[in-house]
Amino acid sequence: MNVLLLGSGGREHALAWKLAQSPRLGKLFAAPGNPGIADHARLVDLDAADHRAVVDFCRREAIELIVIGPEAPLVDGLADNLRTMGYAVFGPNKVPAQLEGSKGFTKDLCARHGIPTARYVRASDRLAAEAALPEFSLPVVIKADGLAAGKGVIIAETEREALGALDAMFEGGFGGAGASVVIEEYMTGEEVSFFVLTDGKAVVALGSAQDHKRVGDGDTGPNTGGMGAYSPASILTPDLEARVLDEIVRPTVAALAERGSPYSGVLFAGLMLTESGPKLIEYNARFGDPECQVLMMRLDSDLLELLDAVARGRLAESEAPRLRKEAALTLVMAANGYPGVPEKGGAITGLEVAEASGAKIFHAGTALQDGRLVANGGRVLNVTAVGREVAAARAAAYAAAAQIDFDTGFYRGDIGWREIERLEGKSPG
């Protein structure tokens, strides 16, 4: 089977690495890919925003499955156009992708169908948003409605910070994503990520993970796209997972199917485990990044078989995903300046030595420059390892990271700290 994978980050490198292990794979193409993905796929210069060019490429290369990695092409309706042309696509159409493309869309769906989430108000102008603020206690959560690369969320501790957040949103600080906002009550508890595969009818659990959004140790500093993750997250017990499926995920999938917009792909639920039970923070319409990296390290099933079954509406007929019992952990090596303006061009060496220990290095933001590997983005590498439990996986990942020479980069030193404290009998705080 010939496959086209769209995307260029660490998530797509992990998917390419796992797809390349399938005996069913014929040719794997990646657009635009990155130097790490080039080890598994033929890189092609193809813009996912040019739908006609993507269709023409698929026709020329006899592509049988298209896997859309990032969220922007999904929200832009690429999957719709490809399906119209008769192609099997892993990833939702434009309307169901609004679960990620519009936070207001998701909140309204939750309200209509009784799906537990934070109380909220939507506002499409500055005056309406400011008028709604007194309805919420501090701290208050202010979100850009649209896609903001995982950075469109501000937790305001004071009224002044809340007003400043509204200014940033409506004055273009988050681009078009902030043209409207969602104001939410602040939920307390621990966050966890949960992933399912669905073809719009069948729903199967894929696994849990916990991301680390803040840039600094101890969960300090501004939010990022994610500085590291581990899987599984033991705090999402089997009982809680069953509740999430029954109270949050399945009602969402059913609601979209009822409105004639079935969801097909991976559905990523960001959850808050509150005292009254799990509540939805937000949905993503694709594999998380860097959560995908740890899930792929644990996946024992044939990824191509699973994605193809979803794309063709045959998920109920396929074998459920098998995950290794061991834990996986990834840490993100980022370029200095991230999550602000990252320093590009810094040389990177030592990856071969780092991987000799058994770790896997996924490229997220790299490029080849005069034959040298250099940083070419904010999040640059994902150093990923497996261990009997999270502490062992963390030790292996950090040992591998120590072998990498990346003078213009940095990484957090505490990925997995909550889980390790749990395993040691402490209460994460």
C-alpha positions as CSV (number, residue, x, y, z in Angstrom):
1,M,0.0,0.0,0.0
2,N,1.4,3.4,-1.0
3,V,0.9,6.1,1.7
4,L,1.2,9.8,1.8
5,L,1.9,11.4,5.2
6,L,1.4,15.1,5.5
7,G,3.4,17.1,8.1
8,S,6.9,17.9,9.2
9,G,7.1,17.7,13.0
10,G,8.0,15.2,15.7
11,R,4.5,13.7,15.6
12,E,4.9,13.0,11.9
13,H,8.4,11.5,12.4
14,A,6.9,9.1,15.0
15,L,4.1,8.2,12.6
16,A,6.5,7.6,9.7
17,W,8.7,5.5,11.9
18,K,5.8,3.3,13.0
19,L,4.2,3.1,9.5
20,A,7.5,2.0,8.0
21,Q,7.4,-1.1,10.2
22,S,4.2,-2.4,8.5
23,P,4.6,-5.4,6.1
24,R,1.7,-3.9,4.2
25,L,3.6,-0.7,3.3
26,G,4.6,-0.2,-0.3
27,K,6.0,3.3,-0.7
28,L,5.8,5.9,2.0
29,F,5.9,9.6,1.0
30,A,6.0,12.5,3.4
31,A,5.3,16.2,2.6
32,P,7.2,18.2,3.5
33,G,8.8,15.9,6.1
34,N,12.1,16.6,7.9
35,P,15.6,15.1,8.0
36,G,14.5,12.4,10.4
37,I,11.4,11.4,8.4
38,A,13.7,11.1,5.4
39,D,15.1,7.9,7.0
40,H,11.7,6.2,6.5
41,A,10.0,8.0,3.6
42,R,10.6,9.8,0.4
43,L,10.2,13.6,1.0
44,V,8.2,15.5,-1.5
45,D,7.7,19.3,-1.9
46,L,4.0,19.5,-1.6
47,D,1.9,22.2,0.1
48,A,-1.0,20.7,2.0
49,A,-2.9,24.0,1.5
50,D,-2.9,23.4,-2.3
51,H,-5.6,20.7,-2.4
52,R,-5.4,20.3,-6.2
53,A,-1.6,19.6,-6.0
54,V,-2.2,17.0,-3.3
55,V,-4.9,15.3,-5.4
56,D,-2.6,15.3,-8.5
57,F,0.3,13.8,-6.5
58,C,-1.9,11.1,-5.1
59,R,-3.1,10.2,-8.6
60,R,0.5,10.1,-10.0
61,E,1.9,8.0,-7.3
62,A,-1.1,5.6,-6.9
63,I,-1.6,6.6,-3.2
64,E,-4.0,4.4,-1.4
65,L,-4.1,6.1,2.0
66,I,-3.4,9.7,3.1
67,V,-2.6,10.4,6.7
68,I,-3.0,14.0,7.7
69,G,-0.8,14.8,10.7
70,P,-1.4,18.5,11.7
71,E,-4.6,20.2,12.5
72,A,-4.6,23.1,10.0
73,P,-5.2,21.0,6.8
74,L,-8.0,19.2,8.6
75,V,-9.7,22.5,9.6
76,D,-9.1,23.7,6.1
77,G,-11.2,20.8,4.6
78,L,-8.4,18.9,2.9
79,A,-9.9,15.6,4.0
80,D,-13.3,16.5,2.4
81,N,-11.7,17.2,-1.0
82,L,-9.6,14.0,-0.9
83,R,-12.6,11.9,0.1
84,T,-14.7,13.5,-2.7
85,M,-12.0,12.3,-5.1
86,G,-12.3,8.7,-3.8
87,Y,-9.3,8.5,-1.6
88,A,-9.1,6.8,1.8
89,V,-8.1,9.5,4.4
90,F,-7.1,9.2,8.0
91,G,-8.3,12.4,9.6
92,P,-11.7,14.1,10.0
93,N,-13.6,16.3,7.5
94,K,-13.8,20.0,8.0
95,V,-17.0,20.2,10.1
96,P,-16.0,17.5,12.7
97,A,-12.5,19.0,12.8
98,Q,-14.1,22.1,14.3
99,L,-13.8,20.2,17.6
100,E,-10.3,21.6,17.5
101,G,-10.7,24.5,15.0
102,S,-13.3,26.3,17.2
103,K,-13.3,26.0,21.0
104,G,-16.8,27.6,20.9
105,F,-18.1,24.9,18.6
106,T,-16.9,22.3,21.1
107,K,-18.3,24.1,24.1
108,D,-21.7,24.5,22.4
109,L,-21.8,20.8,21.5
110,C,-21.0,19.9,25.1
111,A,-23.8,22.1,26.4
112,R,-26.3,20.6,24.0
113,H,-25.5,17.0,24.8
114,G,-24.7,17.3,28.5
115,I,-21.0,16.5,28.2
116,P,-19.1,17.6,31.3
117,T,-16.9,20.6,30.8
118,A,-16.2,24.0,32.4
119,R,-18.9,26.7,32.5
120,Y,-18.3,29.2,29.7
121,V,-19.3,32.2,27.7
122,R,-18.5,33.0,24.1
123,A,-17.8,36.5,22.9
124,S,-17.1,37.9,19.5
125,D,-16.1,41.4,20.5
126,R,-14.1,43.1,23.2
127,L,-17.0,44.8,24.9
128,A,-19.1,41.7,25.2
129,A,-16.1,39.8,26.6
130,E,-15.4,42.4,29.2
131,A,-19.0,42.5,30.2
132,A,-18.9,38.7,30.8
133,L,-15.9,38.7,33.0
134,P,-17.8,39.4,36.3
135,E,-19.7,36.2,35.8
136,F,-16.5,34.3,36.7
137,S,-14.3,34.0,39.8
138,L,-10.6,34.5,39.6
139,P,-8.5,32.9,38.2
140,V,-10.3,32.8,34.9
141,V,-9.4,31.1,31.7
142,I,-9.5,33.0,28.4
143,K,-9.1,31.1,25.1
144,A,-8.7,32.2,21.5
145,D,-11.6,30.5,19.7
146,G,-9.5,29.4,16.7
147,L,-6.2,27.6,16.1
148,A,-3.3,29.1,17.9
149,A,-0.6,26.4,17.8
150,G,-1.4,25.3,21.3
151,K,-0.7,28.7,22.8
152,G,-4.0,30.5,22.7
153,V,-4.9,29.9,26.3
154,I,-4.3,32.5,29.1
155,I,-5.0,31.8,32.8
156,A,-5.6,35.2,34.3
157,E,-5.0,35.5,38.0
158,T,-6.2,39.1,38.4
159,E,-8.8,41.3,36.7
160,R,-5.9,43.3,35.1
161,E,-4.4,40.1,33.6
162,A,-7.9,39.2,32.3
163,L,-8.4,42.5,30.6
164,G,-4.8,42.3,29.2
165,A,-5.6,38.9,27.8
166,L,-8.7,40.2,26.1
167,D,-6.6,43.1,24.6
168,A,-4.1,40.6,23.3
169,M,-6.8,38.4,21.7
170,F,-8.9,41.2,20.1
171,E,-5.9,43.3,19.0
172,G,-4.4,40.4,16.9
173,G,-1.9,38.9,19.3
174,F,-3.1,35.5,18.3
175,G,-3.9,36.3,14.7
176,G,-7.3,35.4,13.4
177,A,-7.6,32.8,16.2
178,G,-8.5,35.6,18.7
179,A,-11.2,37.2,16.6
180,S,-13.6,35.6,19.1
181,V,-13.0,34.2,22.5
182,V,-14.2,31.6,25.0
183,I,-14.2,32.6,28.7
184,E,-14.2,29.7,31.1
185,E,-14.3,28.9,34.8
186,Y,-11.0,27.7,36.1
187,M,-11.1,24.0,36.9
188,T,-8.9,22.4,39.5
189,G,-7.4,18.9,39.3
190,E,-4.8,17.1,37.3
191,E,-4.7,17.2,33.5
192,V,-4.4,14.1,31.4
193,S,-4.6,13.2,27.7
194,F,-6.8,10.4,26.3
195,F,-6.8,9.1,22.8
196,V,-9.3,7.1,20.8
197,L,-9.6,5.9,17.2
198,T,-13.1,6.2,15.6
199,D,-14.5,5.8,12.2
200,G,-17.7,7.6,13.2
201,K,-19.3,4.5,14.5
202,A,-16.9,2.3,16.4
203,V,-14.8,3.8,19.1
204,V,-11.7,2.1,20.5
205,A,-9.3,3.4,23.2
206,L,-5.7,4.0,22.1
207,G,-4.1,5.1,25.4
208,S,-3.4,7.8,27.8
209,A,-0.5,10.3,28.3
210,Q,0.4,13.4,30.3
211,D,1.9,16.4,28.6
212,H,4.0,19.2,30.2
213,K,2.8,22.5,28.7
214,R,4.8,25.0,30.7
215,V,8.3,25.9,29.4
216,G,10.1,25.6,32.8
217,D,10.7,23.0,35.5
218,G,8.0,22.7,38.1
219,D,5.4,23.7,35.4
220,T,6.5,27.4,35.5
221,G,6.6,30.0,32.7
222,P,4.5,30.4,29.6
223,N,2.6,27.7,27.9
224,T,4.2,25.9,24.9
225,G,3.2,23.3,22.4
226,G,4.5,20.7,24.9
227,M,7.9,20.2,26.5
228,G,7.6,16.4,27.1
229,A,5.2,13.6,27.8
230,Y,4.9,10.1,29.2
231,S,2.5,7.2,28.8
232,P,0.6,5.6,30.3
233,A,-0.8,8.1,32.9
234,S,-1.8,6.0,35.8
235,I,-4.0,8.7,37.2
236,L,-6.5,7.8,34.5
237,T,-7.6,4.6,36.1
238,P,-9.6,2.0,34.2
239,D,-12.8,3.2,36.0
240,L,-12.1,6.8,35.0
241,E,-11.3,5.8,31.4
242,A,-14.6,4.0,31.2
243,R,-16.4,7.2,32.5
244,V,-14.5,9.3,29.9
245,L,-15.6,7.0,27.1
246,D,-19.3,6.8,28.3
247,E,-19.8,10.4,29.4
248,I,-17.5,12.4,27.0
249,V,-16.1,10.6,24.0
250,R,-19.0,8.4,22.8
251,P,-21.6,11.2,23.2
252,T,-19.4,13.5,21.1
253,V,-19.0,10.9,18.3
254,A,-22.7,10.1,18.4
255,A,-23.6,13.8,18.3
256,L,-21.5,14.5,15.2
257,A,-22.9,11.4,13.5
258,E,-26.4,12.5,14.2
259,R,-25.9,15.8,12.6
260,G,-24.5,14.1,9.5
261,S,-20.9,15.0,10.1
262,P,-19.3,11.7,11.4
263,Y,-15.9,12.0,12.9
264,S,-13.2,9.7,11.4
265,G,-9.7,9.7,12.7
266,V,-8.0,10.0,16.1
267,L,-9.8,12.0,18.7
268,F,-7.6,13.5,21.5
269,A,-9.5,14.5,24.6
270,G,-7.7,16.9,27.0
271,L,-9.2,16.2,30.4
272,M,-9.3,17.7,33.8
273,L,-9.8,15.1,36.6
274,T,-11.8,17.2,39.1
275,E,-13.3,16.2,42.4
276,S,-16.6,15.6,40.7
277,G,-15.2,13.5,37.9
278,P,-13.5,13.9,34.6
279,K,-14.4,17.0,32.5
280,L,-13.4,18.0,29.0
281,I,-10.9,20.8,28.7
282,E,-10.7,20.7,24.9
283,Y,-10.5,18.3,21.9
284,N,-7.7,18.0,19.3
285,A,-8.5,16.4,16.0
286,R,-5.2,14.7,15.5
287,F,-2.5,12.9,17.5
288,G,-0.9,15.1,20.1
289,D,2.6,16.3,19.9
290,P,4.6,15.1,21.8
291,E,2.0,12.6,23.1
292,C,2.1,10.8,19.7
293,Q,5.8,10.0,20.2
294,V,5.2,8.0,23.4
295,L,2.1,6.3,22.1
296,M,4.0,5.1,19.0
297,M,6.8,3.8,21.2
298,R,4.3,1.7,23.2
299,L,2.2,0.5,20.2
300,D,2.6,-3.2,19.4
301,S,0.0,-3.2,16.7
302,D,0.5,-2.6,13.0
303,L,-0.2,1.2,12.7
304,L,-1.0,1.1,9.0
305,E,-3.6,-1.6,9.6
306,L,-5.3,0.5,12.2
307,L,-5.3,3.8,10.3
308,D,-6.5,2.1,7.1
309,A,-9.4,0.4,9.1
310,V,-10.4,3.8,10.4
311,A,-10.2,5.5,7.0
312,R,-12.3,2.8,5.3
313,G,-15.0,2.5,8.1
314,R,-13.9,-0.9,9.2
315,L,-12.7,-0.3,12.7
316,A,-15.2,-2.6,14.3
317,E,-13.8,-5.5,12.2
318,S,-10.2,-4.9,13.1
319,E,-8.2,-6.1,16.1
320,A,-8.1,-3.6,19.0
321,P,-4.8,-1.7,19.5
322,R,-2.2,-3.5,21.6
323,L,0.1,-1.4,23.8
324,R,3.2,-2.5,25.6
325,K,2.9,-2.6,29.4
326,E,6.2,-0.6,29.7
327,A,6.1,3.1,30.0
328,A,7.5,5.6,27.5
329,L,8.7,9.1,28.1
330,T,9.9,11.9,25.7
331,L,11.6,15.1,26.5
332,V,11.6,18.0,24.0
333,M,14.9,19.7,23.2
334,A,13.9,23.3,22.2
335,A,15.8,26.2,20.7
336,N,16.7,29.1,22.9
337,G,14.0,31.7,22.9
338,Y,11.1,29.2,22.6
339,P,8.2,29.7,23.1
340,G,9.0,33.2,21.9
341,V,11.2,33.7,18.8
342,P,13.5,30.6,18.6
343,E,17.1,30.8,17.7
344,K,17.5,28.9,14.4
345,G,20.7,27.5,12.9
346,G,22.3,26.0,15.9
347,A,24.3,22.9,15.1
348,I,23.2,19.5,16.4
349,T,25.5,16.5,16.8
350,G,25.6,13.2,18.8
351,L,22.3,11.7,17.7
352,E,23.9,8.4,16.7
353,V,25.5,8.0,20.1
354,A,22.3,8.9,21.9
355,E,20.3,6.3,19.9
356,A,22.9,3.6,20.6
357,S,21.6,3.3,24.1
358,G,18.2,2.3,22.8
359,A,16.5,5.7,22.8
360,K,14.7,7.0,19.8
361,I,15.2,10.6,18.6
362,F,12.3,12.1,16.7
363,H,13.0,15.2,14.7
364,A,10.6,18.0,15.3
365,G,12.2,21.2,13.9
366,T,15.4,20.3,12.2
367,A,17.0,21.0,8.7
368,L,20.1,20.1,6.8
369,Q,22.4,23.1,6.1
370,D,25.6,22.4,4.1
371,G,25.4,18.8,5.2
372,R,25.0,19.7,8.9
373,L,21.9,19.1,11.1
374,V,20.7,22.4,12.5
375,A,17.7,23.7,14.5
376,N,14.9,25.0,12.3
377,G,12.1,25.7,14.7
378,G,11.0,26.1,18.4
379,R,10.7,22.5,19.3
380,V,13.7,20.7,17.7
381,L,14.1,17.1,18.9
382,N,12.1,14.6,20.9
383,V,14.3,12.3,22.9
384,T,12.2,9.2,23.7
385,A,12.8,6.0,25.6
386,V,10.9,3.1,27.1
387,G,11.3,1.6,30.5
388,R,9.6,-0.8,32.9
389,E,8.0,2.2,34.6
390,V,8.1,6.0,34.1
391,A,11.2,6.5,36.3
392,A,13.2,4.0,34.2
393,A,12.0,5.5,30.9
394,R,12.9,9.0,32.2
395,A,16.4,7.9,33.2
396,A,17.0,6.4,29.8
397,A,15.7,9.5,27.9
398,Y,17.8,11.9,30.0
399,A,20.9,9.8,29.6
400,A,20.4,9.9,25.8
401,A,19.8,13.6,25.8
402,A,23.1,14.1,27.7
403,Q,24.9,12.6,24.6
404,I,23.4,15.3,22.3
405,D,25.5,18.4,21.5
406,F,23.0,21.3,21.0
407,D,24.5,24.4,22.4
408,T,21.7,26.7,21.4
409,G,19.0,24.5,22.9
410,F,17.5,23.6,26.3
411,Y,15.1,21.1,27.8
412,R,13.2,20.7,31.1
413,G,14.8,18.5,33.7
414,D,11.6,17.2,35.3
415,I,9.5,15.5,32.7
416,G,7.3,12.8,34.4
417,W,7.7,14.3,37.8
418,R,4.0,13.9,38.8
419,E,3.9,10.2,37.9
420,I,7.2,9.5,39.7
421,E,6.0,11.2,42.9
422,R,2.8,9.1,42.7
423,L,4.8,5.9,42.3
424,E,6.9,7.0,45.3
425,G,3.7,7.4,47.4
426,K,3.9,11.2,47.4
427,S,1.0,13.6,46.4
428,P,2.0,15.6,43.3
429,G,1.6,19.3,44.1
